[in-house]
Amino acid sequence: MNSHLHKRDFIMMYWAKIQSNCDMLGIKEMPNE
């Protein structure tokens, strides 16, 4: 993984992973940020 990622990029990837997991669990209430 690129160690020079910006904090925003890391947060966006982090949220994308959480959203994927929540979609698998059938959870649809996610922050729209």
Protein Blocks (a to p, Z undefined) as FASTA:
>chain_A
ZZkbcfklmmmmmmmmmmmmmmmnopabdcfZZ
